[in-house]
Amino acid sequence: MFLERASFRRRRLGDAARVLPVLAAVLILVPVWWTPALVSFAGGAVWLFGIWAALIAAVWALHRALARADAATLRASRAIAQDDDHAL
């Protein structure tokens, strides 16, 4: 059961990593879609830099979470393999 939970978490984190570029594209284009005439160059630059910084933080957090999930999956599979060896 633990292996299933660990692999499920790993798959969901991988899905989040795949969705992140699409989310970034949408967030970058939001000011252009909503109020193209009202967005100044400075406001657009601040928005773009803010999204860029947030994406760096999100990628860093996802990377750490994926590394931890991989380690948990590996530990769980080793524990199951050891239990199977001891049962024989």
The first five atom37 places (N, CA, C, CB, O) and aatype in JSON, in Angstrom:
{
  "aatype": [12, 13, 10, 6, 1, 0, 15, 13, 1, 1, 1, 1, 10, 7, 3, 0, 0, 1, 19, 10, 14, 19, 10, 0, 0, 19, 10, 9, 10, 19, 14, 19, 17, 17, 16, 14, 0, 10, 19, 15, 13, 0, 7, 7, 0, 19, 17, 10, 13, 7, 9, 17, 0, 0, 10, 9, 0, 0, 19, 17, 0, 10, 8, 1, 0, 10, 0, 1, 0, 3, 0, 0, 16, 10, 1, 0, 15, 1, 0, 9, 0, 5, 3, 3, 3, 8, 0, 10],
  "atom_mask": [
    [1, 1, 1, 1, 1],
    [1, 1, 1, 1, 1],
    [1, 1, 1, 1, 1],
    [1, 1, 1, 1, 1],
    [1, 1, 1, 1, 1],
    [1, 1, 1, 1, 1],
    [1, 1, 1, 1, 1],
    [1, 1, 1, 1, 1],
    [1, 1, 1, 1, 1],
    [1, 1, 1, 1, 1],
    [1, 1, 1, 1, 1],
    [1, 1, 1, 1, 1],
    [1, 1, 1, 1, 1],
    [1, 1, 1, 0, 1],
    [1, 1, 1, 1, 1],
    [1, 1, 1, 1, 1],
    [1, 1, 1, 1, 1],
    [1, 1, 1, 1, 1],
    [1, 1, 1, 1, 1],
    [1, 1, 1, 1, 1],
    [1, 1, 1, 1, 1],
    [1, 1, 1, 1, 1],
    [1, 1, 1, 1, 1],
    [1, 1, 1, 1, 1],
    [1, 1, 1, 1, 1],
    [1, 1, 1, 1, 1],
    [1, 1, 1, 1, 1],
    [1, 1, 1, 1, 1],
    [1, 1, 1, 1, 1],
    [1, 1, 1, 1, 1],
    [1, 1, 1, 1, 1],
    [1, 1, 1, 1, 1],
    [1, 1, 1, 1, 1],
    [1, 1, 1, 1, 1],
    [1, 1, 1, 1, 1],
    [1, 1, 1, 1, 1],
    [1, 1, 1, 1, 1],
    [1, 1, 1, 1, 1],
    [1, 1, 1, 1, 1],
    [1, 1, 1, 1, 1],
    [1, 1, 1, 1, 1],
    [1, 1, 1, 1, 1],
    [1, 1, 1, 0, 1],
    [1, 1, 1, 0, 1],
    [1, 1, 1, 1, 1],
    [1, 1, 1, 1, 1],
    [1, 1, 1, 1, 1],
    [1, 1, 1, 1, 1],
    [1, 1, 1, 1, 1],
    [1, 1, 1, 0, 1],
    [1, 1, 1, 1, 1],
    [1, 1, 1, 1, 1],
    [1, 1, 1, 1, 1],
    [1, 1, 1, 1, 1],
    [1, 1, 1, 1, 1],
    [1, 1, 1, 1, 1],
    [1, 1, 1, 1, 1],
    [1, 1, 1, 1, 1],
    [1, 1, 1, 1, 1],
    [1, 1, 1, 1, 1],
    [1, 1, 1, 1, 1],
    [1, 1, 1, 1, 1],
    [1, 1, 1, 1, 1],
    [1, 1, 1, 1, 1],
    [1, 1, 1, 1, 1],
    [1, 1, 1, 1, 1],
    [1, 1, 1, 1, 1],
    [1, 1, 1, 1, 1],
    [1, 1, 1, 1, 1],
    [1, 1, 1, 1, 1],
    [1, 1, 1, 1, 1],
    [1, 1, 1, 1, 1],
    [1, 1, 1, 1, 1],
    [1, 1, 1, 1, 1],
    [1, 1, 1, 1, 1],
    [1, 1, 1, 1, 1],
    [1, 1, 1, 1, 1],
    [1, 1, 1, 1, 1],
    [1, 1, 1, 1, 1],
    [1, 1, 1, 1, 1],
    [1, 1, 1, 1, 1],
    [1, 1, 1, 1, 1],
    [1, 1, 1, 1, 1],
    [1, 1, 1, 1, 1],
    [1, 1, 1, 1, 1],
    [1, 1, 1, 1, 1],
    [1, 1, 1, 1, 1],
    [1, 1, 1, 1, 1]
  ],
  "atom_positions": [
    [[0.82, -1.18, 0.0], [0.0, 0.0, 0.0], [0.88, 1.26, 0.0], [-0.94, -0.01, 1.21], [0.54, 2.24, -0.67]],
    [[1.98, 1.25, 0.73], [2.84, 2.43, 0.78], [3.45, 2.7, -0.58], [3.94, 2.25, 1.82], [3.59, 3.86, -0.97]],
    [[3.82, 1.66, -1.3], [4.41, 1.86, -2.62], [3.4, 2.5, -3.56], [4.9, 0.52, -3.2], [3.77, 3.36, -4.36]],
    [[2.15, 2.1, -3.47], [1.14, 2.69, -4.32], [0.97, 4.18, -4.02], [-0.2, 1.96, -4.15], [0.84, 4.99, -4.94]],
    [[0.97, 4.54, -2.75], [0.82, 5.94, -2.37], [2.03, 6.76, -2.84], [0.65, 6.07, -0.85], [1.87, 7.88, -3.33]],
    [[3.21, 6.21, -2.69], [4.43, 6.92, -3.12], [4.46, 7.09, -4.63], [5.68, 6.16, -2.65], [4.81, 8.16, -5.12]],
    [[4.09, 6.06, -5.37], [4.11, 6.19, -6.82], [2.99, 7.11, -7.31], [3.98, 4.81, -7.48], [3.15, 7.8, -8.31]],
    [[1.86, 7.12, -6.61], [0.78, 8.04, -6.96], [1.23, 9.48, -6.77], [-0.47, 7.75, -6.1], [0.98, 10.32, -7.63]],
    [[1.9, 9.76, -5.66], [2.4, 11.11, -5.41], [3.42, 11.5, -6.48], [3.04, 11.21, -3.99], [3.41, 12.64, -6.95]],
    [[4.27, 10.58, -6.85], [5.29, 10.84, -7.88], [4.63, 11.18, -9.21], [6.21, 9.62, -8.05], [5.06, 12.1, -9.9]],
    [[3.59, 10.43, -9.57], [2.89, 10.7, -10.84], [2.2, 12.06, -10.83], [1.87, 9.6, -11.13], [2.23, 12.78, -11.83]],
    [[1.57, 12.41, -9.7], [0.89, 13.71, -9.62], [1.88, 14.86, -9.67], [0.06, 13.8, -8.32], [1.59, 15.89, -10.28]],
    [[3.04, 14.71, -9.06], [4.06, 15.75, -9.15], [4.58, 15.87, -10.57], [5.22, 15.44, -8.18], [4.85, 16.98, -11.05]],
    [[4.73, 14.74, -11.26], [5.13, 14.78, -12.66], [4.09, 15.48, -13.52], [0.0, 0.0, 0.0], [4.44, 16.22, -14.44]],
    [[2.81, 15.26, -13.23], [1.74, 15.96, -13.95], [1.82, 17.46, -13.7], [0.36, 15.42, -13.52], [1.63, 18.26, -14.62]],
    [[2.09, 17.85, -12.46], [2.22, 19.28, -12.14], [3.38, 19.89, -12.9], [2.41, 19.48, -10.62], [3.29, 21.03, -13.36]],
    [[4.47, 19.16, -13.04], [5.62, 19.66, -13.79], [5.3, 19.82, -15.28], [6.82, 18.73, -13.6], [5.84, 20.7, -15.94]],
    [[4.43, 18.97, -15.8], [4.04, 19.08, -17.2], [3.08, 20.24, -17.45], [3.41, 17.78, -17.65], [3.08, 20.83, -18.53]],
    [[2.26, 20.57, -16.46], [1.27, 21.64, -16.6], [1.91, 23.01, -16.4], [0.13, 21.44, -15.61], [1.38, 24.01, -16.88]],
    [[3.02, 23.07, -15.69], [3.65, 24.35, -15.35], [3.97, 25.23, -16.56], [4.91, 24.09, -14.58], [3.7, 26.43, -16.48]],
    [[4.51, 24.73, -17.67], [4.76, 25.62, -18.81], [3.48, 26.21, -19.42], [5.52, 24.87, -19.89], [3.48, 27.36, -19.86]],
    [[2.41, 25.43, -19.44], [1.14, 25.93, -19.96], [0.6, 27.02, -19.05], [0.1, 24.78, -20.1], [0.13, 28.06, -19.53]],
    [[0.67, 26.79, -17.75], [0.24, 27.81, -16.79], [1.07, 29.08, -16.93], [0.35, 27.26, -15.36], [0.53, 30.18, -16.85]],
    [[2.36, 28.93, -17.14], [3.23, 30.09, -17.32], [2.83, 30.89, -18.55], [4.7, 29.65, -17.43], [2.76, 32.12, -18.49]],
    [[2.56, 30.22, -19.64], [2.15, 30.92, -20.87], [0.85, 31.68, -20.66], [2.0, 29.92, -22.03], [0.7, 32.81, -21.11]],
    [[-0.09, 31.06, -19.97], [-1.37, 31.72, -19.7], [-1.15, 32.94, -18.81], [-2.36, 30.74, -19.04], [-1.71, 34.01, -19.07]],
    [[-0.35, 32.79, -17.76], [-0.11, 33.91, -16.86], [0.64, 35.07, -17.53], [0.66, 33.44, -15.64], [0.39, 36.23, -17.21]],
    [[1.53, 34.75, -18.43], [2.26, 35.81, -19.14], [1.31, 36.59, -20.05], [3.42, 35.22, -19.95], [1.48, 37.79, -20.23]],
    [[0.33, 35.91, -20.62], [-0.57, 36.57, -21.56], [-1.79, 37.21, -20.91], [-1.03, 35.57, -22.57], [-2.55, 37.89, -21.61]],
    [[-2.01, 37.03, -19.63], [-3.19, 37.59, -18.97], [-3.33, 39.09, -19.15], [-3.15, 37.26, -17.49], [-4.41, 39.55, -19.53]],
    [[-2.3, 39.9, -18.91], [-2.48, 41.34, -19.11], [-2.81, 41.71, -20.56], [-1.23, 42.07, -18.67], [-3.55, 42.66, -20.81]],
    [[-2.27, 40.97, -21.48], [-2.53, 41.25, -22.9], [-3.98, 40.91, -23.25], [-1.56, 40.45, -23.8], [-4.6, 41.62, -24.05]],
    [[-4.52, 39.86, -22.68], [-5.9, 39.46, -22.96], [-6.91, 40.38, -22.29], [-6.13, 38.03, -22.52], [-7.89, 40.78, -22.91]],
    [[-6.68, 40.7, -21.02], [-7.68, 41.44, -20.26], [-7.72, 42.92, -20.61], [-7.42, 41.28, -18.79], [-8.78, 43.45, -20.95]],
    [[-6.6, 43.58, -20.53], [-6.58, 45.02, -20.75], [-5.35, 45.42, -21.56], [-6.6, 45.78, -19.4], [-4.41, 45.99, -21.02]],
    [[-5.35, 45.12, -22.84], [-4.14, 45.42, -23.63], [-3.84, 46.92, -23.73], [-4.29, 44.85, -25.02], [-2.68, 47.3, -23.82]],
    [[-4.85, 47.76, -23.71], [-4.61, 49.2, -23.83], [-4.13, 49.81, -22.52], [-5.88, 49.9, -24.3], [-3.49, 50.86, -22.53]],
    [[-4.42, 49.17, -21.39], [-4.09, 49.74, -20.09], [-2.75, 49.27, -19.53], [-5.17, 49.4, -19.11], [-2.25, 49.84, -18.55]],
    [[-2.16, 48.26, -20.12], [-0.9, 47.72, -19.6], [0.25, 48.56, -20.14], [-0.73, 46.22, -19.98], [0.5, 48.61, -21.34]],
    [[0.95, 49.21, -19.23], [2.11, 50.01, -19.63], [3.33, 49.11, -19.81], [2.4, 51.12, -18.59], [3.31, 47.94, -19.43]],
    [[4.36, 49.67, -20.39], [5.59, 48.9, -20.56], [6.19, 48.53, -19.2], [6.61, 49.7, -21.38], [6.64, 47.4, -19.01]],
    [[6.18, 49.47, -18.27], [6.74, 49.21, -16.94], [5.89, 48.18, -16.19], [6.83, 50.52, -16.12], [6.43, 47.27, -15.55]],
    [[4.59, 48.33, -16.28], [3.71, 47.35, -15.62], [3.87, 45.96, -16.2], [0.0, 0.0, 0.0], [3.88, 44.97, -15.48]],
    [[4.0, 45.89, -17.52], [4.21, 44.61, -18.17], [5.55, 43.99, -17.79], [0.0, 0.0, 0.0], [5.65, 42.77, -17.62]],
    [[6.57, 44.83, -17.65], [7.89, 44.32, -17.26], [7.86, 43.79, -15.84], [8.95, 45.43, -17.39], [8.45, 42.75, -15.55]],
    [[7.17, 44.51, -14.93], [7.05, 44.03, -13.55], [6.26, 42.73, -13.51], [6.35, 45.1, -12.66], [6.64, 41.8, -12.79]],
    [[5.19, 42.64, -14.26], [4.38, 41.41, -14.33], [5.24, 40.25, -14.85], [3.14, 41.62, -15.23], [5.23, 39.17, -14.27]],
    [[5.96, 40.49, -15.93], [6.78, 39.44, -16.53], [7.88, 38.99, -15.56], [7.41, 39.93, -17.84], [8.11, 37.79, -15.42]],
    [[8.55, 39.93, -14.9], [9.58, 39.57, -13.95], [8.99, 38.81, -12.76], [10.31, 40.82, -13.47], [9.6, 37.85, -12.28]],
    [[7.83, 39.23, -12.29], [7.17, 38.52, -11.18], [6.81, 37.1, -11.54], [0.0, 0.0, 0.0], [7.02, 36.18, -10.75]],
    [[6.26, 36.9, -12.73], [5.91, 35.55, -13.2], [7.19, 34.72, -13.35], [5.14, 35.6, -14.55], [7.21, 33.54, -12.98]],
    [[8.23, 35.32, -13.88], [9.49, 34.62, -14.06], [10.05, 34.16, -12.71], [10.5, 35.52, -14.78], [10.49, 33.01, -12.57]],
    [[10.05, 35.05, -11.73], [10.55, 34.7, -10.39], [9.69, 33.62, -9.74], [10.6, 35.95, -9.49], [10.21, 32.71, -9.11]],
    [[8.37, 33.72, -9.9], [7.47, 32.71, -9.34], [7.7, 31.35, -10.01], [6.01, 33.14, -9.51], [7.63, 30.32, -9.34]],
    [[7.96, 31.35, -11.31], [8.22, 30.09, -12.01], [9.52, 29.45, -11.54], [8.28, 30.33, -13.51], [9.6, 28.23, -11.4]],
    [[10.52, 30.26, -11.29], [11.78, 29.72, -10.76], [11.53, 29.04, -9.42], [12.85, 30.84, -10.61], [12.02, 27.94, -9.17]],
    [[10.77, 29.71, -8.55], [10.46, 29.13, -7.24], [9.61, 27.86, -7.37], [9.71, 30.15, -6.37], [9.84, 26.88, -6.66]],
    [[8.65, 27.87, -8.3], [7.8, 26.69, -8.49], [8.59, 25.51, -9.03], [6.65, 27.02, -9.44], [8.39, 24.38, -8.59]],
    [[9.47, 25.75, -9.98], [10.3, 24.67, -10.53], [11.23, 24.12, -9.46], [11.12, 25.17, -11.75], [11.42, 22.91, -9.37]],
    [[11.8, 25.0, -8.65], [12.67, 24.55, -7.55], [11.89, 23.67, -6.57], [13.28, 25.77, -6.81], [12.37, 22.61, -6.18]],
    [[10.69, 24.11, -6.19], [9.87, 23.34, -5.25], [9.45, 21.99, -5.85], [8.62, 24.14, -4.85], [9.48, 20.97, -5.16]],
    [[9.06, 21.99, -7.12], [8.69, 20.73, -7.78], [9.88, 19.79, -7.89], [8.12, 21.0, -9.17], [9.74, 18.58, -7.71]],
    [[11.05, 20.33, -8.17], [12.25, 19.5, -8.26], [12.54, 18.81, -6.92], [13.46, 20.34, -8.71], [12.81, 17.62, -6.87]],
    [[12.47, 19.59, -5.84], [12.72, 19.01, -4.52], [11.66, 17.96, -4.17], [12.73, 20.11, -3.45], [11.99, 16.9, -3.64]],
    [[10.4, 18.26, -4.47], [9.33, 17.32, -4.16], [9.46, 16.04, -4.99], [7.96, 17.96, -4.42], [9.23, 14.94, -4.48]],
    [[9.83, 16.18, -6.26], [10.03, 14.99, -7.1], [11.21, 14.16, -6.61], [10.25, 15.4, -8.55], [11.14, 12.93, -6.64]],
    [[12.27, 14.8, -6.18], [13.42, 14.05, -5.66], [13.03, 13.29, -4.4], [14.59, 14.99, -5.37], [13.42, 12.13, -4.22]],
    [[12.27, 13.92, -3.53], [11.81, 13.24, -2.31], [10.85, 12.1, -2.64], [11.13, 14.24, -1.36], [10.91, 11.04, -2.03]],
    [[9.96, 12.32, -3.61], [9.02, 11.27, -4.0], [9.74, 10.09, -4.63], [7.97, 11.83, -4.97], [9.38, 8.94, -4.38]],
    [[10.76, 10.36, -5.43], [11.56, 9.27, -6.01], [12.25, 8.47, -4.93], [12.59, 9.83, -7.0], [12.3, 7.24, -4.98]],
    [[12.8, 9.17, -3.94], [13.47, 8.48, -2.84], [12.48, 7.65, -2.04], [14.18, 9.49, -1.92], [12.8, 6.53, -1.64]],
    [[11.29, 8.17, -1.79], [10.27, 7.42, -1.05], [9.82, 6.19, -1.82], [9.06, 8.32, -0.73], [9.63, 5.13, -1.24]],
    [[9.66, 6.33, -3.13], [9.27, 5.19, -3.95], [10.36, 4.12, -3.94], [8.98, 5.64, -5.39], [10.06, 2.93, -3.85]],
    [[11.6, 4.54, -4.03], [12.71, 3.6, -4.0], [12.79, 2.89, -2.65], [14.03, 4.33, -4.29], [12.98, 1.67, -2.61]],
    [[12.65, 3.64, -1.56], [12.66, 3.01, -0.22], [11.53, 2.02, -0.07], [12.57, 4.09, 0.88], [11.72, 0.94, 0.49]],
    [[10.34, 2.38, -0.56], [9.19, 1.49, -0.44], [9.39, 0.23, -1.25], [7.91, 2.21, -0.88], [9.07, -0.87, -0.79]],
    [[9.91, 0.36, -2.46], [10.11, -0.84, -3.28], [11.19, -1.73, -2.67], [10.5, -0.44, -4.73], [11.08, -2.96, -2.75]],
    [[12.23, -1.14, -2.07], [13.25, -1.95, -1.41], [12.68, -2.65, -0.19], [14.44, -1.08, -1.01], [13.01, -3.81, 0.07]],
    [[11.83, -1.96, 0.57], [11.23, -2.57, 1.75], [10.33, -3.73, 1.36], [10.43, -1.53, 2.55], [10.32, -4.77, 2.03]],
    [[9.58, -3.58, 0.29], [8.71, -4.66, -0.18], [9.55, -5.83, -0.67], [7.77, -4.16, -1.31], [9.22, -6.99, -0.41]],
    [[10.63, -5.54, -1.37], [11.52, -6.62, -1.86], [12.16, -7.36, -0.68], [12.61, -6.04, -2.79], [12.29, -8.58, -0.72]],
    [[12.55, -6.64, 0.35], [13.15, -7.29, 1.52], [12.11, -8.14, 2.25], [13.74, -6.24, 2.48], [12.43, -9.23, 2.73]],
    [[10.88, -7.65, 2.35], [9.83, -8.42, 2.99], [9.53, -9.68, 2.2], [8.56, -7.59, 3.14], [9.26, -10.73, 2.79]],
    [[9.58, -9.59, 0.88], [9.35, -10.76, 0.06], [10.49, -11.77, 0.21], [9.2, -10.35, -1.4], [10.25, -12.97, 0.21]],
    [[11.74, -11.28, 0.35], [12.88, -12.16, 0.53], [12.8, -12.88, 1.88], [14.19, -11.37, 0.43], [13.12, -14.06, 1.98]],
    [[12.36, -12.16, 2.92], [12.25, -12.76, 4.23], [11.09, -13.74, 4.32], [12.09, -11.69, 5.27], [11.13, -14.67, 5.13]],
    [[10.07, -13.55, 3.51], [8.91, -14.44, 3.53], [9.26, -15.78, 2.89], [7.73, -13.8, 2.8], [8.66, -16.8, 3.22]],
    [[10.22, -15.77, 1.99], [10.61, -17.02, 1.33], [11.47, -17.79, 2.24], [11.33, -16.77, 0.01], [11.92, -18.89, 1.89]]
  ]
}
